[in-house]
């Protein structure tokens, strides 16, 4: 009869060789005869986790901790299982225990910090992650997670310092480069050239590590120019995410004799909106659990003509699939306010306001396609509530507000908002952001206003409101919306106007600072666009003092928006189809083997 230790060592050996199925056979034989061996349960949980069988791993992880509560590694495994099952509070408890048992292990602090980050406990996450970095700088995940914790706390410049320091220690780590690119978009100090350099560095590194498949998709011929196009959208946001509000008009008004759409989801969440989007297209394909090469192979099998990424470098994205060239034409659109930095992405869809011809073209690795007059079309996910009664009572204090993410509250824009509040001492400011679940994030914002001479009592902070219509009804409490800078709002601006709330925006020099300009121009309210900080303050104060004008906006802004190009679904699809057809015909008529954006 094989001894328990021999069975265990055989399981360890086969697990180390990557043969988790065989390791589990040894472990089942061992545990059937000796069910109280902690290390066997620990190894069983680990091998099941490696096969992504978290539910099966959890009871073994629990049993391992019960049998040996002083084993830090078992605490970590249980924490990972609990986190994978959605029990973040339980995971944090186990990770804390792991840190107490092994305080000199930086991975323990990394586990705890990432769980706290996911639970939106940003200040505690920062503390844990800094403990880990004090022990070692060789784990890039520590710097990445700390960067995110600082970002969500509204400390973008500090976050950039952390991740740039990590890049200096270990250059060309792709997740680090990606975070530098993302954070730069929120930085007031970052110039357009800084953004170009950051994204180009990321793109160069990704492409250097992504060999092209030699079995590339054949180029189309002139005979293909007018047939039905097969177009895929790739996104992690194919659910009740704001991206779906701009994708749905395209799918809803699609002429299927002209374009057959496919959706490629790289995120496990599905909801009612997912089902609605799926019903509007010919194919839904989940690529969340498969690697880029396999996902690209699936796309090639589906015969895509054009693949359009909707996420850029935002979290959970799979934009790297563009570098595998799974379709004759690749594009990026909608969900990211800058060039990807990929030379293997052919096009980026913008408009002439967000990206005026000239410098914008030089800053993009893709060829810019300008979908004028506005590159977006908006639709609310459900029937929105009424806009509410217009405010005409001069005794009612004006409430400014913004529902943009607090990460967009740069020191510059907080100072500008403070100037507005100083001009109108009775006014208030209503803010709503999921980051306000963290006390430190709240204190930072309130502290900034206090430093700028504003009583924190004039600032009201709301947490995230899950129900869409309740979220929209919160606009009833707001008279004037203030756009963020340098990273403009998109969905927040559309929702504010839908609810009859005028939005003051500050025009900048790059796409991130010009989306609000495009949206307000599309609705026909260019008088709300400021070209300087002084003008931003002047426009906000003047509007606050003009009650009749505010009432007019509340009464008419939704109707103006609904009748504008911003919500003209059929017209937008016609322009969208014409744009895609144009580049497709160019590809069909190009010389064999060439690309329209060869660089």
N, C-alpha and C positions, 0 to 999 in steps of 0.2 A: 504494500500500500504506500502510495506517495505521501511523503510527510507534508504538513502544512507549509513549512518554510520553503520546501522545494517547489510546491505549486505556486507560492507567492513569487519566488524568484523567476520562475518561468513566465509568469504574468508580467513581471517588470521588464524582462528581456524582450518579450514580444511587443509590449507597449512601446518600449524605446525604439523598436524597429518600425513602428507605425502600424503594426497589425493589431488594432484594437479589438477586432472581433475575436481573434484567437485568445488574446489576453483575457477577455471577458469569459471565455469558456473555462480557462484555468481558474478564474476568480469565482465563478458560479460553483465549480466543483469544490473549491476550498470553503466557501461560505455555507454551502449546504451541510457540511460536516462540522464547521467551526464558525458559527454565525457571529461571534463576538470578537473578531480580530479587527481592530480599528483601522490598521493600515490597509487591509484588504478592501474595506468599505471605501476608504479614501481613494485608493487606486481605481476601484470600480466607478466611483463618481467622476473621477478625472477622465477615464477612457470614454464614458458615456457623454461627457461634456465635449470631448474632442470630436465625437460623432454627432454633435448638435442634438443630443437627446436629453435636454435639460430636465424634463419632467421625470424621466427615469433616474437621472442622476441625483435629484434632490433627496429622496429618502436615504440613499447611501451616504450622502454628504451629512445629513442630519445624524445618522447613526454613528458615523465616524467621530463627530464632535461629541456626541453623548458618551461614547466609549472613552474618548481621550480629549477632554475640553482644553488641555494645555498645548495641543498641537496647533501652532499658528497656521501652518499650511492648510490644515483641515478647515479652519475658520475661514480662510480665504476662499477655498473651494465652495463652502456653503454660502458664503456671501455672493459669489458669482452666480450660483444656482438661483438664489433668492432674487437677485437683481434681474436675471434673465426671465424670471417668472413674474416680474412686476412688483415684487415686494422690496421697494427701495429702503424702507425703514428697517426691515429685518436685515437687509444686506449691510446697511451702515452699522448696525449693532455688531454684526460679525466682523466687519472690517476693523472696527474700533478695538474689538477684542484681540484681533490679530496684531494690531499695532502695539497694544499693551504687552503682548507676549513676545513680540520681536521688534522692539523699538529701533533697532539698528538696521533693519531691513528696509531699504528705500522702496521696494516693490509693495510693501505693506502700506506705506503712506500713499503710494500711487493708487492702489486699490481704493483706499478710503477717500482720497481726494476726488477721484473720478465719480464715485458714487454720490458724494456730496454735491458735486457739480451737476449731476443728472437730477438730483433732488432740488436744485436751485437754491442751495445753501452756499452761496458764493464766498462769503467771508470765511466760513469754516473750511470750505474747500481750499481756499488760498492758504490757510494756516497749515493744513495737512500737506499740501503739495510743496510748500516751502520747507517743511521738515524733511521731506524726501530729497529735495534738491540740496539741502545742507549736507546730506549723506553722500550724494553722488550726482554728477552732471552727465552721466553716461546713459541715462534712460530718457530719450527724447520725449516720451509720453508725459513725463513730469512737467517739462517746459510747455508742451502743447496744452495740457489741461490747465496749467496756471495761466497761460495766455487767455484761454477761454473764460476762466473765472474772473480775471481782471476786466476782460471785455464786457461781460455781463454786468459787472459792477460799474460800468461806464468809464473805466480807466484805460482807454484805448492806447494812449501813448505809452503807458507803463507796460501794457500787454505787448506792444511792438518791441520794446526794449528787451523783454524776456525772450521772445522767440528769435529776435535777431542775434542775441547773445548765444542762443543754442545753435543757430546756423553758423556762427563764427567758430564755435567749438567743433561741430561736425557738419561741414558744408554739404549742401545738395540733398538733404533728407526731404523727400517729397511732401509729407504732411506738414513739416515745418515751413517749407516754401509756400505751400497752399495757405497756411494761416497768415503768413506775412502778407500775401496778396489780399486776403479778405480784410484783415485789420487795416491795411492801408486805405481801403475805401472809406473807412469811418474817420480817418485822421484828417483834421483840419490842416495839419502841417504838410501832408503829402501832396506834391504837385502832380500834374498829369504825367510828367516825365518819370516821377517816382513810381506811379502806378504802372506805367509801361514797362519799366525795368523789372519791377517785382513780378509781373505776370509773364514777361518774356523769360525770366530765369526759371520760373516754374514750368512753363511750356517746354523749354529746351531740355530740362531734366526728365520730364515725363516722356518726351519723344525719344530721348536717348535710351530709355529703359523699356521701350515698347517697340519691338521689331515688327515690321509690317508682314502680314501674312502673304507668302508668295502666291497663294491662290486668290489673288485679288478679284473683286467683282469686275466682270468685263464692262468696258465702256459701252454706253448705248450708241445706237446708230441713228442716222437721220429718219429711218422708218419708225423709230420710237417716239419721235418728237411730240406727237399729238395724242398718244394713247393715254388711258387712265394712269395717273401717277400713283405710286405706292409710297406713302410718306409715313415715317415713324416719329413719334414724340417720345423722348426719353426723360424721365423725371422721377424723383422721390416724393413728389408733391401731388400725386394723383388721388387726392381725397379732399376733405374740407379745408384745404390749404388755400391761401389767397391766390396762388398760381392758377388754380382751377377756375377762378372767376374770369380769367383772361383767356384760358384755353377753351372753355365751354362754348363761347360764341363761334369759334372756328368750327368745332365739331357739329354744333347744332345747325348751322346754316350751310354745311358742306353739301356740294353737289357731287354725289357719289359716282356720277358718270365722269367726273373730272379728276377727283382725288379719292383714293381709298386710304383711310387713316388707320394706323396701328399704334397702340399705346404700350410702352415698355416701362413697367414700374420697378424701381429699385429701392422700395421701402415696403416693409411687411404690412403696414396699416391699410385697411380698407374700411370704407364707410358708405353711407347712402350716396354721397357724391361720386365715389368710385364707381358704384353700380350705374349711376346715371351717365358718367363719361364712357364707361364700357359699352353701354347700350347705343351710343352714338357712333361707334367706330366698328371696323370689321374684325379687329383682333386685339386682344389684351394678353400680354405676356409678362409674367413675373420673372425678373432677372436678378432679384435681390440675393438669392442664395447661390448664384453661379458666378464664376470668374469672368473677366473681360473676354478672354479668348472664346469661351463657350458661348457667352452672350452674343459676341460678334458673329460667331458661326450660326446661331439661331437667326439673327437678322439677315445674314446672307441667304439662309435657307428660305426665308420669307420673301426674298426678292425685292428688298427695299430699293427704291430709287433715291430717296432723300431721307437722311436721319437728322432730326432737329433736337438738340439738347436744350432743356428748359431750366437747368439748374446752375450751370457754370461751376464754380468752386464752392458753392454752399454746402453745408453738412449733408452727408449721405448721398452726395452726387456720384454719378458714374460718367462724368464728362470725358474721362480717359478713353471711353469707348470710341470717341471720335477719332482718336489716334490710331485705332485699329482699322479704320476705313471700311466699315461694314456695308457701306452704300456708295454708289458713284459720287454722290454729293453729300457733304456734311455741313451742318449749320449749328449756330447757337442763337438763342432768342429768349426774351421775356424775363427770366428769373435772376439774372446777374448783370449788374450795371457796368460791365467792362469787358474788354476782349479777354478770351480765355488764355491767350499766349500761345496757342497751338497753331503751328503752321499747317498742320494736317486738317484743320477745320477750314472749310472753304469760305463760308459766309457768316456774317452776323447781321441780324435784322434790327434796324434802328429807324429813326426818322431824321429829317433835316433840322429839327429843333434840338433833339437830344444830342445829335452828333453832326454839327454843321460841317459841310465839306471843307477839307483842308487838313488842319491839325488832327482832327478825329481819325481820318484815314491813316495818317502816319503812325498813330498810337495803337492801331489794331493789327494783329497778325492775320485776321480774316479780312476778306473784302467786305466792305459795308454795303448792305442793301437798304435803301431808304424807303420805308413804307409810309409815304405821306398821305394825309396830313398828320396822322398820329400812328405810331407803331403798335398801339394797344387798342383793344376793344373790351369793355367791361360789362359784366352782368352780375347782379347780386345772386347769391346761391338760392335764396327763397324770396317770396313776396315780402318786401321790406315794410316796416311799420310806417305809419303816417309821420310826416315831418314835424308835427306839433305846431302849436299856435305861434305866429310871429310875435316877437317882443317889441312893444312900443312904449311901455311904461318907463319913463326916464328915471324913476326911482329905483329900478332894478339894477343892481351892479352888473357890469359886464363880466362875463366869464370867458376868458380865452382858454384854449385847450389844445392838446395833441394826444393822439393815441398811438404815436410812433413808439417803437422800442426804445427803452431808456438808453440802450447802447448808442443810439444816435444823438444823445444829448451832449454834444461837444461843449467844452468850456466856453467856446465862442458863442454858440447859440444860446446857452444859458445866460450869458452876459447880455445878449441882445434882448432876450425875453424879459430880463430884469429891467432893462431900460423902458420897455413898454409898460410894465407894471408901475414903475416910478412915475410915469406920465399920468397914470390913471390910478390914484391912490386907493380908490374904492374897488378896483377890479380884482378879480381872482384868476387863478390858473388851475385848470383841471387836467391831470395827467393820468394815463392808464398804461400799465406795462406789466408783463408777467415778472419782470425782474424785481418788482417791488415786493415780492414775497420774501426777499432777503432784506433784513434790517439795514445792513451796511450799504446796500444800493440806495435805499430810501434816504439814509443819512447823508450820503454823498450829494444827492440832488438838493435836499433841503439845506445842507451846509453851503452849497454853492450859491443858492439864492440869498441866504443870510449874509454871506461874505459880500454879495453885491448890494446889500442894503435892503433886502426884501424880507419882511416878517414871514417866517415859515408857516404861520397860521393862514396865510393867504393861498397856500399851495395845498390842493387836495390830491391825494394819490389813490387810484383805484387799481385793484388787481385784475388779472385776466378774467374776462366774462365768457364762459364757454358757449352759452347759447347765443347764436348769431343775432337774432332779433333783439335780445336784451342788450347785447353789445351796441347795436345800432340805436336803441332807445336812449342810451347814455348820451348821445349827441343832443338830445332835447335840453340838456343842461349846459350846453356850450353855445355861445353866440358867434365866436370867431375862432377858426382853427389856425394854428401856427405850424407851418411846415418845418421839418428839421433841416439842418445844414451841417456838413456838406453832403450828407447822404439823404436825399429827398425821400419822402414817403411816396408810395404808389397806391396800394389798396386803401391806406388810411385817407389819402386825398380824395379818392373816388367815393369812399363811404361818406366822408364829411359832406361832399357836394350832394350826394344822393339824399342826405338828410337835411338839405337846405342850409348847410353851414358853409359860409365862404372861407376859403383857405388863402392865407398870405404865404407866398413862397419867395425865396431869394435865389435869383438866377446866378449860377456859377459857370465854370468854363468846361466842365467835362460831363459825361453822361450821368454820373451819380448825382450831379447838382443841377440837372436840366430836365429831369423827368417831370417834375411839378410844372415846369414851364410848358412842356408839351401838353400835359393834361388840361391845364387852365386855358391854354390857347384853343384846344379842341372843343371845349365847352363854350368858348366865346366870352371869357372873363379875363382878358389880359390886363385889366386895370388892377388886378390883385397880384401882379408879378412885380417884385422889386429888383432893382439892379445893383443895390448897395445895402449895407446894413442900416445906414441912416434912413434910406427910403423905406426899408422894411418896417422900421419903427414908425415912421410917419404914416404909412398906409394903415397899419394896424390901429394906431391911435385915432386917425381921422375916421376910420370906419366905425370904431367903437363910439364915437361921438355923434354919429349919424344914424339915429334910430330908424328913421324912415327907410334908409337904404338897407339896413339890416333886415327889416321886415320884408322888403322887396326880395332880397335874396332868399329868405326863408320861404317865401310864398312861391317863388318862380324857379329857383335853382334846380330842383329835381326835374321839372319839366324841360328846362333848357338843356340839362344833361341828357335826358332821355331822347331828345330830338336832335342831339348833336352827333358828330361822327364817332364820339367816344362810345356810344351805345348803339350804333347802327350796325347790327350783326350782319345782315345780308350784304350791305355795301362793303364792310370790312372783309368778308370772305372773298368777295369778287376781287378786291385789290390783292388780297393774300394769294389767291390762286393765280392771278396774273403774274405776281412777282415770282412764285415758284415755277410757273410754266416758262417764264422768260429765261431763268438760269438753266432750266432743264433743256430747253431748245438749244441754248448756247452749248451745253455739254454734248448734246446729240450731234450738233453740227461741227464740233471741234475736231481737230485732227486726232486720229486714233492714238490712244495712249497718253494724251495730254490731260491736264486738269485746268479748270478755269482760273484757279488761284495758285498756279505753280509759282513757288518762290525759291 
